[in-house]
Amino acid sequence: MTIKLTDSQVNCILEHISRQQFIDFLADDIDKGVDWICDFVRSYVDSQQLQEKIKKSLPPVQMELFNE
């Protein structure tokens, strides 16, 4: 089933969505969520200070290949 919303209905949803609801929405499809976040950062985060804040908020990726 497809539900078509008007622009004003979409704007109403966006104005009232909580942070957790948005995170849950992104979590439904992790690959797509990550792509959207990357697109947003590339397109709108011009500030060097905000870019550094983003980098510092992400923990370094650590992978243990062999247990010794």
Secondary structure, 3 states (H helix, E strand, C coil): CCCCCCHHHHHHHHHHCCHHHHHHHHHCCHHHHHHHHHHHHHHHCCCHHHHHHHHHHCCCCCCCCCCC
